[in-house]
Structures are given as C-alpha cells and as structure tokens.
Amino acid sequence: MSSPDNVIVLSTDEIADREREEAVREFYGRICMRLDLAPLEGGALHLSATTLLLPGVSVAEGKVAPMAWERTAALRQDANDDLVVSWIAGGWGFDTPSHGTVETPAGAPCIMPMDGRWRARAPNGEWTICARFNRSTLEPLVRHVGDLRPDAINPATPEARLLLAYVRAVAQGGMSAGLAPLAAQHIADLFAAAVGASREVGEVIAGRGVRAARIEAIKRYIEENLHKARLSAEMAGRGLGISPRYIRRLFAEEGQGFSDYVMQRRLERIHRQLASPLFAARPIADLAFEAGLVEPSTFYRQFRSRYRMTPSEVRAGLAQ
C-alpha cells in the first residue's frame, strides 16, 4: 500500500498468501471501508484499488475477486452516514431489510447508505468504480437523500452516463489540490442530477457540474475517436446521447467550434509524434492519416498555420 498526499493505493498482490485474507478483511474491509468482506463460492479475497480523496467525496477504481460486502450492526456503531454509489462489471445483488433484494444490471450503479444494514454481492468484479459522499455534501442538493432506493439511478439516462464517465475520469487521472474542490462539486452535482434533484437545484446544477462533465465526456470521446476522419458533432452526439446542437453550443461558450477543437487535438498529436524519436521512422503521411487527416493539402496548410513550420521542419529539429 502507498498513500502519496490524497491517493491510497492497495493491492493484495503485495501481501503474502498466508496473510492476505486477514489483511484484506481487517485493513481494507473493517478499517478503510467499514464493511465485512467475504469471498463468494469458496474463493479467495483478491483486490486492487486506487482511491482519490477529495473534499467531501472520495472516488475509487479497481477490480475485485467475487466477494460480498456487508454493513453489519456492529460496524454501524461508528455512526458513519456516508452515501456510496458503486458500479461493478457484473452488477450487484443488494439485500436490505427495507427494500428486500435488488439486482442491478451489469455495470449499473447501486446506492449504498452507510447508516443502513445491507449485504452486497458481486460475482464479477473485473472492474469497479465507486464514489463515496459525506452526507452533508449531498443534503443541499437531494431531498430525502437517506430514502433513495439502491437502484434510484437509471443507468440509461444521460445524467447517469455522465456521472460514471466523470467519476472514472477523475479516479484514473488524479487531481491537483487546486482542482479537487471543483471536481468534488461536479461529482456531487451529477449524482444529484442522476437521482432527480429538485427543479430549483437542477437549474443550478445545469450551469455548473453537468455542463462541466458533459464537456469532459465530449472531449474524452474526441480523444478516443480522433482517428476517424468523419468525426463530427453528430457522431459524438450519437455516441453520448447528447444533441449535436447542444455539443456545438458548449464549445461555442468556450470560444471555440467543435471542428476547430478536433483539428487542434489532431495537430497537437501529430506535432508531439514528430518531435519524438519513437516515431522518427514513421512517414509523416501515415501519422496524419492515423490522426484522421486524410486530405494531405488540408493537413499541411493547417499544420503550417498553427506552428509556423512544416511537419518536415519539426522533424528536422529533432535531429539537430
């Protein structure tokens, strides 16, 4: 385990076999998560997780062996009333006295209140994402936050997809101290939007967390699809469940068109490759084509306009 600043990293690969189960149960389960852990189907307790601590929120991503988590009466003596929303590859089986058994679909979110009794089963933990909120962070945004059903978030809604995408991006990308409060607010806003915040709160959220998360999701989609020559606002809209008109408006509010941003990212990628010895043997035309620029004249004109140099001159500078 290591914990630089606000990051906690844990992997059972670092624990000797004879000590692993007790260490996982005691440290990760009872101390860190305040839960009792048990393997499913006679298996072993294996997990790896990275947790990022933000003001009032923590986010984690990792993978786990088939296991069960239980918030017992004894552990509830700590009076912790955090609210957890968790996604896992195979879906959750969630048992509570008040709601009975709730089965969530694969990859769908499950809301787990730390002030309640429950047992969660996960037969497939190939990946898992989690956000944990201080109750005080959510109470200004969500009415009756303690009464939410485990399956209160519909995974098919744009708000739910944005929440997962943003939590995953923050968990995997880390966060500077200056941005941490902003990211925490965005995550709380998106959770509130996903469970159906009141109209008044929703209007505030729409101008704050949801907008920021949508921009983040769109830019992530762009990075993953730069190689597609036909990348457009229409394509991104279909992929993300957002209207192309709204996508263009979001970029216009940032002072840049969607197509201009795509071209910028393509040129930056090619420039970075031309300046790297790792790509010194690759033809310039191939680099442009792989970045989605299939018209050589357009590529050379845009590249020279942006960098005041030709691609060949950038590469020549590497050899000097």
Disulfide bonds with the S-S distance in Angstrom:
none
